[in-house]
Amino acid sequence: MKIKKYLGILLSTVLVTTSLVGCGPKKTGEGEKKLEVDKTKVLRVWSFTDELKEPLKYFEEKYGIKTELTIVPTADYASKLQPVLDSGVNAPDVFTAEIAWVKQWVDMPYWENLSDAPYNANEWEKDYVPYVWNIGKDNNGKVKALSWQATPGGFIYKRWIAREVWGNDDPAFVAQKLSNMDNFMKAAEELKQKGYKIVPDEGAIRWFAKGSEPKPWVNEKNELQLTQAQIDFMDYQKQLRDKEYSAMAPEWSPAWFASMGGPIPFNAGWDKVEEAKSSKKVEVFGYVMPTWGLHYVIKPNAKETAGDWGLTSGPSPYFWGGTWVGVYSGSKNKGAAWEFVKMMTHDQEFLNWWYKKTGDLLSYKPVTDKVKDTAKDDFLKGQNHYEFFLKEAEKITPEIVTKYDQGIDQIWGSLVSEYVDGKKTKDQVINEFYKQVKNAYPEIKTPLDK
C-alpha cells in the first residue's frame, strides 16, 4: 500500500447512483455456464494505488495473460471511474475500491455478484477475517468485493524513549500506560517532563474515539449518530494541544514524516522542516497507525533506528484503510478477471509469496494460521506483529462502516480542529456539524429535524 492512497481519506467524493446496463454470465437449462478464460485478451485493471503492479506480473507469469494497469490518483479515482463503468467504454475488467467508497459501491451495479454460480465465493466465508469479509457484501448479503488484507491498527512507538522515561520498553507494559484515555494523558505528561511528545498531532487519537464506542455515523433508520465518545475526544484533543503534549506536526506534513527519524521543530505546521520558524526541537514517542502504516510509512522514515521500535495497543481497537477488489459486471473478460481476483484473495501459493515479500497482514486465514505463531519483524526488535494485529482484527465491528463515512469524517474532523484551535465552542461545533451534515446529505436525519 502506498501513502497517496490514504490521503484520499481526507477528500470528499460524492457518487451519484445510476443504473448500469451489464450482462452477467449466461444461464443454461442446467444452471450457470462455466466461465471461459480467453488468454488472447488483455486483462484491464483500474486502481488508485500501485500496489497491484507486482501481483499483476505474478499473474501474467502464472496464467500467460497480458495485463494493463491504470492508476488514477485517489482524489480523482471515483469521479473518473464511475462514468467509465456507466458507459462500459474502455472499462476495466477488474477494479478496486478503498474503504471510503466500498460500502457505496457494493450496492451499485458495477461489481459482479460473486456469491452465486459460477463464482460461489459465498463458500469461502470461513476463510477470512470476519470484518473484511462482511464489508465486501451488499445490503442483500451478496459478496461483491474481496480483500487480501486486513488493516487493524495499534500504537507504534520508539522503545528507547520508553526505556528512558519508564525504564521499560516491553509492549505489554506500554499497553498498560496507554490502556485508557486517562492513562494516556498521564503518560503524555510523564513524557513531556522528559522532553518528549506522545503523538505528532492531536488528530492522531481520532481513531481511538471510533473504537471506544463503535457505532456507525448513520444507523439503519438513517439517523446521524454523534456518540459521547466523539464528543469526549474533542476535549482530549484540546488537552493534547493546550498542554503541549503533541508536537503539532500535522498528519502527512513534512514534519510528521521527519518526526519518525528524529527531533523536529515544535509546531512546524505544514512548513518544510528546514523552513520551520521554531528553534525548539522535540521528539515524538509514538504513532497511531495501522498495518500498512508500519510497513509503508514508519519504516522508510526511520531506517536509522530500525530494531528499536515496538508495537502495542492503545485505549481502544480500530482499523484504517484497506483495498477491496472485484469483477466489473459489464466485463467481456470475466473468466480472466475472476482468475485474478481469486489469485489475489484466495490463492495460498500467491498469498504466501505476498506475505513474505511485503509483510502485509493477510485476511486469508489458511495462510495467516500457518505463519502467525512464527512471524516476527526485525524492525520491531523481533516482535510478532502478525499475532498482535490478528488479535486486534478480531475486535473490529464491521457494522460501523457506512457509505457516508468519508464525507462525515471530513466534516467532523474540520470542526473539531476549530475547537482545538479555540475558534469555536463545543456547542457551536456540534450544532454546525448537524447543519453541515444535513446540507451535504439531506436524507440523513439530525437533531435539527426535531
C-alpha positions as CSV (number, residue, x, y, z in Angstrom):
1,M,0.0,0.0,0.0
2,K,1.2,3.5,-0.7
3,I,0.8,6.7,1.2
4,K,-1.1,8.6,-1.5
5,K,-3.9,6.0,-1.2
6,Y,-4.7,7.3,2.3
7,L,-4.5,11.0,1.6
8,G,-7.8,10.4,-0.2
9,I,-9.5,9.7,3.2
10,L,-9.5,13.5,3.8
11,L,-11.1,14.2,0.4
12,S,-14.9,14.0,0.0
13,T,-16.2,12.2,-3.1
14,V,-19.9,12.3,-3.8
15,L,-21.1,9.4,-6.0
16,V,-24.4,9.6,-7.9
17,T,-26.2,6.3,-8.1
18,T,-27.0,5.5,-11.7
19,S,-28.2,2.4,-13.4
20,L,-25.8,0.2,-15.4
21,V,-26.6,-2.0,-18.3
22,G,-24.4,-5.0,-17.8
23,C,-24.6,-8.7,-18.6
24,G,-24.0,-11.5,-16.2
25,P,-22.9,-15.0,-17.0
26,K,-25.4,-16.6,-19.4
27,K,-27.6,-19.4,-18.0
28,T,-28.3,-22.7,-19.5
29,G,-31.1,-25.1,-18.6
30,E,-28.8,-26.9,-16.2
31,G,-27.6,-23.7,-14.3
32,E,-24.8,-21.2,-14.8
33,K,-22.4,-21.6,-17.7
34,K,-18.7,-22.1,-16.7
35,L,-16.6,-19.0,-17.2
36,E,-14.1,-19.3,-20.0
37,V,-10.7,-17.8,-19.8
38,D,-9.6,-16.1,-23.0
39,K,-5.8,-15.7,-23.0
40,T,-5.9,-13.6,-26.2
41,K,-7.5,-10.7,-24.4
42,V,-5.7,-8.2,-22.2
43,L,-6.9,-8.1,-18.6
44,R,-7.6,-4.4,-17.8
45,V,-7.3,-3.4,-14.1
46,W,-8.0,0.0,-12.5
47,S,-6.8,1.1,-9.1
48,F,-5.9,4.1,-7.1
49,T,-2.5,2.7,-5.9
50,D,0.4,1.0,-7.5
51,E,0.3,-2.0,-5.1
52,L,-1.1,-4.3,-7.8
53,K,2.0,-3.9,-10.0
54,E,3.8,-6.9,-8.6
55,P,0.7,-9.2,-8.3
56,L,-0.1,-8.5,-12.0
57,K,3.4,-9.5,-13.0
58,Y,2.9,-12.7,-11.0
59,F,-0.5,-13.3,-12.7
60,E,1.0,-12.8,-16.2
61,E,3.7,-15.4,-15.5
62,K,1.3,-17.9,-13.9
63,Y,-1.6,-17.6,-16.4
64,G,0.1,-16.3,-19.6
65,I,-2.4,-13.5,-19.8
66,K,-1.3,-9.9,-20.5
67,T,-2.5,-7.2,-18.2
68,E,-2.9,-3.5,-18.2
69,L,-2.9,-1.5,-15.0
70,T,-4.4,2.0,-14.9
71,I,-3.6,4.0,-11.8
72,V,-5.7,7.1,-11.1
73,P,-4.8,9.4,-8.2
74,T,-7.0,8.8,-5.2
75,A,-8.6,12.3,-5.3
76,D,-9.8,11.7,-8.9
77,Y,-10.5,8.0,-8.8
78,A,-14.2,7.9,-8.2
79,S,-15.1,10.7,-10.5
80,K,-13.0,9.2,-13.4
81,L,-14.0,5.6,-12.8
82,Q,-17.8,5.9,-12.5
83,P,-18.5,7.4,-16.0
84,V,-16.4,4.6,-17.5
85,L,-18.3,2.0,-15.6
86,D,-21.6,3.6,-16.6
87,S,-20.8,3.6,-20.3
88,G,-18.7,0.4,-20.5
89,V,-16.4,2.2,-23.0
90,N,-12.7,1.2,-22.2
91,A,-13.9,0.0,-18.9
92,P,-11.7,-2.2,-16.7
93,D,-12.4,-5.9,-16.2
94,V,-11.3,-5.6,-12.5
95,F,-11.3,-2.5,-10.3
96,T,-10.5,-1.8,-6.7
97,A,-12.1,0.4,-4.0
98,E,-10.7,1.9,-0.9
99,I,-12.8,1.5,2.3
100,A,-14.1,5.1,1.9
101,W,-16.0,4.0,-1.2
102,V,-16.6,0.3,-0.8
103,K,-19.8,0.4,1.1
104,Q,-21.4,2.6,-1.5
105,W,-20.1,0.7,-4.5
106,V,-21.2,-2.8,-3.3
107,D,-24.8,-1.6,-3.5
108,M,-24.3,-0.2,-7.0
109,P,-24.5,-2.5,-10.1
110,Y,-20.8,-2.1,-11.0
111,W,-19.3,-5.2,-9.3
112,E,-20.4,-8.7,-10.3
113,N,-22.3,-10.8,-7.7
114,L,-19.6,-13.2,-6.6
115,S,-21.8,-15.2,-4.2
116,D,-23.7,-17.2,-6.8
117,A,-22.5,-19.6,-9.5
118,P,-20.3,-19.7,-11.4
119,Y,-18.2,-17.9,-8.7
120,N,-19.6,-19.3,-5.5
121,A,-17.4,-17.1,-3.3
122,N,-20.0,-17.4,-0.6
123,E,-18.5,-20.8,0.3
124,W,-15.3,-19.0,1.4
125,E,-16.6,-17.1,4.3
126,K,-14.9,-19.2,7.0
127,D,-11.5,-18.5,5.3
128,Y,-11.5,-14.7,6.0
129,V,-11.1,-12.3,8.9
130,P,-14.8,-11.6,9.6
131,Y,-14.8,-7.8,9.3
132,V,-13.0,-7.9,5.9
133,W,-15.4,-10.4,4.5
134,N,-18.5,-8.6,5.7
135,I,-17.5,-5.2,4.4
136,G,-17.4,-6.6,0.9
137,K,-21.1,-7.7,1.0
138,D,-24.0,-5.7,-0.3
139,N,-27.3,-5.0,1.6
140,N,-28.7,-8.3,0.4
141,G,-25.7,-10.3,1.8
142,K,-24.2,-10.9,-1.6
143,V,-20.4,-10.8,-2.0
144,K,-19.4,-8.1,-4.4
145,A,-15.8,-7.5,-3.5
146,L,-13.0,-9.3,-1.6
147,S,-9.8,-8.1,0.0
148,W,-6.5,-9.9,0.6
149,Q,-5.6,-7.7,3.6
150,A,-6.8,-6.7,7.0
151,T,-5.8,-3.3,8.4
152,P,-6.3,-3.2,12.2
153,G,-4.2,-0.5,14.0
154,G,-2.0,-0.2,17.0
155,F,0.4,2.2,18.7
156,I,3.9,2.1,17.2
157,Y,6.5,3.6,19.5
158,K,10.2,4.3,20.0
159,R,11.5,1.8,22.5
160,W,14.4,3.9,23.6
161,I,12.1,6.6,24.7
162,A,10.1,4.2,26.8
163,R,13.3,2.9,28.5
164,E,14.4,6.5,29.3
165,V,11.1,7.6,30.7
166,W,9.8,4.5,32.4
167,G,12.7,2.1,32.4
168,N,10.7,-0.5,30.5
169,D,10.1,-0.8,26.7
170,D,8.0,-4.0,26.8
171,P,4.8,-3.8,24.6
172,A,2.7,-5.2,27.5
173,F,4.0,-2.6,29.9
174,V,3.4,0.3,27.4
175,A,-0.1,-1.0,26.7
176,Q,-0.9,-0.6,30.4
177,K,0.4,3.0,30.2
178,L,-2.0,3.7,27.3
179,S,-4.9,1.4,28.4
180,N,-7.5,4.2,28.6
181,M,-7.5,7.9,27.8
182,D,-6.9,9.0,31.4
183,N,-3.8,6.8,31.5
184,F,-2.9,8.0,28.0
185,M,-2.9,11.6,29.3
186,K,-0.8,10.7,32.4
187,A,1.7,9.0,30.1
188,A,1.7,12.2,27.9
189,E,2.6,14.3,31.0
190,E,5.4,11.9,32.0
191,L,6.8,12.0,28.5
192,K,6.6,15.8,28.4
193,Q,8.5,16.1,31.7
194,K,11.4,14.3,29.9
195,G,11.1,16.4,26.8
196,Y,9.1,14.1,24.6
197,K,5.7,14.4,22.8
198,I,3.4,11.4,23.0
199,V,2.0,11.9,19.4
200,P,2.8,14.1,16.5
201,D,-0.6,15.8,16.2
202,E,-3.8,15.9,18.1
203,G,-5.8,14.3,15.3
204,A,-3.9,11.1,15.8
205,I,-6.2,9.9,18.6
206,R,-9.4,10.3,16.4
207,W,-9.2,6.6,15.7
208,F,-9.5,5.7,19.4
209,A,-12.7,7.7,19.6
210,K,-14.3,5.4,17.0
211,G,-13.0,2.3,18.7
212,S,-14.1,3.2,22.2
213,E,-17.8,3.5,21.2
214,P,-18.1,1.7,17.8
215,K,-21.3,3.0,16.2
216,P,-21.9,3.9,12.6
217,W,-22.3,7.6,11.8
218,V,-25.7,6.8,10.3
219,N,-27.9,4.0,11.7
220,E,-30.5,1.8,10.0
221,K,-33.1,4.5,10.5
222,N,-30.9,6.9,8.6
223,E,-30.3,8.9,11.8
224,L,-27.0,10.7,12.4
225,Q,-25.2,9.3,15.5
226,L,-22.8,11.6,17.3
227,T,-21.5,9.4,20.1
228,Q,-20.5,10.6,23.5
229,A,-17.0,9.2,22.8
230,Q,-16.7,11.5,19.8
231,I,-17.7,14.5,22.0
232,D,-15.4,13.5,24.8
233,F,-12.5,13.1,22.4
234,M,-12.9,16.8,21.4
235,D,-11.7,17.6,24.9
236,Y,-8.9,15.0,24.8
237,Q,-7.6,16.6,21.5
238,K,-7.8,20.0,23.0
239,Q,-6.0,18.9,26.1
240,L,-3.2,17.5,23.9
241,R,-2.9,20.9,22.3
242,D,-3.3,23.1,25.4
243,K,-0.8,21.1,27.4
244,E,1.6,20.8,24.5
245,Y,1.6,17.0,24.6
246,S,1.8,16.8,20.8
247,A,4.5,18.1,18.5
248,M,1.9,19.9,16.4
249,A,3.2,18.2,13.3
250,P,0.0,17.7,11.1
251,E,-0.6,14.2,9.6
252,W,1.1,13.9,6.2
253,S,3.1,17.1,6.7
254,P,6.9,17.2,6.1
255,A,7.4,17.5,9.9
256,W,5.2,14.5,10.5
257,F,7.3,12.2,8.3
258,A,10.5,13.7,9.7
259,S,9.5,13.1,13.3
260,M,9.8,9.3,12.7
261,G,13.5,9.7,12.1
262,G,14.4,12.2,14.9
263,P,13.7,15.5,16.6
264,I,11.8,18.2,14.7
265,P,10.9,21.8,15.2
266,F,7.9,22.2,17.5
267,N,4.8,23.5,15.8
268,A,6.3,23.3,12.3
269,G,2.8,23.1,10.8
270,W,2.9,22.4,7.1
271,D,6.2,24.2,6.5
272,K,9.2,22.3,5.3
273,V,11.2,21.2,8.3
274,E,14.2,23.3,7.3
275,E,12.0,26.4,6.9
276,A,10.1,26.0,10.2
277,K,10.3,29.1,12.4
278,S,10.6,27.4,15.8
279,S,14.0,26.7,17.1
280,K,12.6,24.4,19.8
281,K,13.2,20.8,18.9
282,V,11.1,17.9,20.1
283,E,10.9,14.2,19.6
284,V,7.7,12.1,19.1
285,F,7.2,9.0,21.1
286,G,4.6,7.1,19.0
287,Y,2.2,6.9,16.2
288,V,-1.4,5.7,15.9
289,M,-1.1,3.7,12.7
290,P,-2.5,0.5,11.1
291,T,-0.7,-2.4,9.5
292,W,0.3,-0.5,6.3
293,G,1.5,2.5,8.3
294,L,4.2,0.3,9.9
295,H,5.5,-1.0,6.6
296,Y,5.0,1.9,4.2
297,V,5.1,5.0,6.4
298,I,7.2,4.5,9.5
299,K,9.9,2.0,8.3
300,P,11.0,4.1,5.3
301,N,11.3,7.2,7.5
302,A,13.1,5.6,10.5
303,K,15.8,3.5,8.9
304,E,18.5,4.6,11.3
305,T,16.5,3.3,14.3
306,A,15.2,0.1,12.9
307,G,15.2,-2.7,15.5
308,D,14.4,-0.4,18.4
309,W,10.6,0.1,17.8
310,G,7.7,-1.6,19.5
311,L,4.0,-2.3,18.7
312,T,1.3,-2.2,21.3
313,S,-2.4,-1.5,21.8
314,G,-3.9,1.9,22.7
315,P,-7.0,2.9,24.6
316,S,-9.3,1.1,22.0
317,P,-9.0,-1.1,18.9
318,Y,-9.5,0.5,15.5
319,F,-8.8,-0.1,11.8
320,W,-7.8,2.3,9.0
321,G,-8.0,1.7,5.2
322,G,-8.0,-1.4,3.1
323,T,-8.4,-2.3,-0.5
324,W,-11.3,-4.4,-2.0
325,V,-11.3,-5.8,-5.5
326,G,-14.0,-7.3,-7.7
327,V,-15.0,-8.2,-11.2
328,Y,-16.7,-5.5,-13.3
329,S,-20.3,-6.6,-14.1
330,G,-20.0,-5.4,-17.7
331,S,-16.7,-7.0,-18.4
332,K,-16.4,-9.2,-21.6
333,N,-13.4,-10.9,-20.0
334,K,-14.9,-12.2,-16.8
335,G,-13.1,-15.5,-16.8
336,A,-9.7,-13.9,-16.6
337,A,-11.0,-11.2,-14.3
338,W,-12.2,-13.8,-11.8
339,E,-8.9,-15.7,-12.0
340,F,-7.1,-12.6,-11.0
341,V,-9.5,-11.8,-8.1
342,K,-9.2,-15.4,-7.0
343,M,-5.4,-15.3,-7.1
344,M,-5.3,-12.0,-5.2
345,T,-7.6,-13.2,-2.4
346,H,-7.8,-17.0,-2.3
347,D,-4.6,-18.5,-3.8
348,Q,-2.4,-19.9,-1.0
349,E,0.7,-20.0,-3.1
350,F,0.4,-16.4,-4.2
351,L,-0.6,-15.1,-0.8
352,N,2.2,-16.9,1.0
353,W,4.6,-15.3,-1.6
354,W,3.0,-11.9,-1.0
355,Y,3.3,-12.2,2.8
356,K,7.0,-13.0,2.5
357,K,7.6,-10.2,0.1
358,T,5.6,-7.4,1.9
359,G,4.8,-8.4,5.4
360,D,1.2,-7.3,4.6
361,L,-1.4,-8.6,7.1
362,L,-3.5,-11.0,5.1
363,S,-7.2,-11.5,5.6
364,Y,-7.0,-15.1,4.3
365,K,-6.8,-17.3,7.4
366,P,-5.5,-20.5,5.8
367,V,-2.2,-18.6,5.3
368,T,-2.2,-16.5,8.5
369,D,-2.9,-19.5,10.6
370,K,0.3,-21.1,9.4
371,V,2.6,-18.0,9.9
372,K,1.1,-16.2,12.9
373,D,3.0,-18.2,15.5
374,T,6.4,-17.8,13.9
375,A,6.1,-14.3,12.3
376,K,8.5,-11.7,13.5
377,D,9.5,-8.2,12.4
378,D,13.2,-7.2,12.9
379,F,12.2,-3.5,12.8
380,L,10.1,-4.2,15.9
381,K,13.0,-5.9,17.7
382,G,11.7,-9.3,16.6
383,Q,8.2,-8.8,17.9
384,N,5.5,-10.9,16.3
385,H,3.4,-8.2,14.6
386,Y,1.2,-10.7,12.9
387,E,-0.1,-12.2,16.2
388,F,-0.8,-8.7,17.6
389,F,-2.6,-7.4,14.5
390,L,-4.7,-10.5,14.1
391,K,-5.9,-10.3,17.7
392,E,-6.8,-6.6,17.1
393,A,-8.7,-7.6,13.9
394,E,-11.0,-9.8,15.9
395,K,-12.2,-6.8,17.9
396,I,-13.3,-4.9,14.8
397,T,-17.0,-4.2,14.3
398,P,-17.7,-4.0,10.5
399,E,-21.2,-2.6,11.0
400,I,-19.7,0.8,11.8
401,V,-18.6,1.3,8.1
402,T,-21.2,3.2,6.1
403,K,-21.2,4.9,2.6
404,Y,-21.2,8.3,4.4
405,D,-18.0,7.9,6.4
406,Q,-15.6,9.8,4.1
407,G,-17.7,12.9,3.9
408,I,-18.9,12.9,7.6
409,D,-15.4,12.2,8.8
410,Q,-14.1,15.2,6.9
411,I,-16.8,17.5,8.3
412,W,-16.3,16.4,11.9
413,G,-12.5,16.5,11.7
414,S,-12.5,20.0,10.3
415,L,-14.9,21.3,13.0
416,V,-13.0,19.6,15.8
417,S,-9.9,21.3,14.6
418,E,-11.7,24.7,15.0
419,Y,-12.5,23.7,18.6
420,V,-8.9,22.7,19.3
421,D,-7.7,26.0,17.8
422,G,-10.1,27.9,20.1
423,K,-12.2,29.2,17.2
424,K,-15.4,27.6,18.2
425,T,-17.1,26.3,21.4
426,K,-18.1,22.7,21.8
427,D,-21.8,23.6,21.4
428,Q,-21.0,25.6,18.3
429,V,-19.1,22.7,16.8
430,I,-21.9,20.2,17.4
431,N,-24.6,22.5,16.0
432,E,-22.5,23.3,13.0
433,F,-21.8,19.6,12.5
434,Y,-25.5,18.9,12.3
435,K,-26.0,21.7,9.8
436,Q,-23.2,20.7,7.5
437,V,-24.2,17.0,7.5
438,K,-27.8,17.9,6.7
439,N,-26.6,20.2,3.9
440,A,-24.3,17.5,2.4
441,Y,-26.8,14.7,2.9
442,P,-30.4,15.9,3.1
443,E,-31.7,12.3,3.5
444,I,-29.9,11.9,6.9
445,K,-32.0,12.8,10.0
446,T,-30.2,15.0,12.5
447,P,-31.4,16.5,15.9
448,L,-32.1,19.7,13.9
449,D,-35.1,17.9,12.3
450,K,-36.9,17.6,15.6
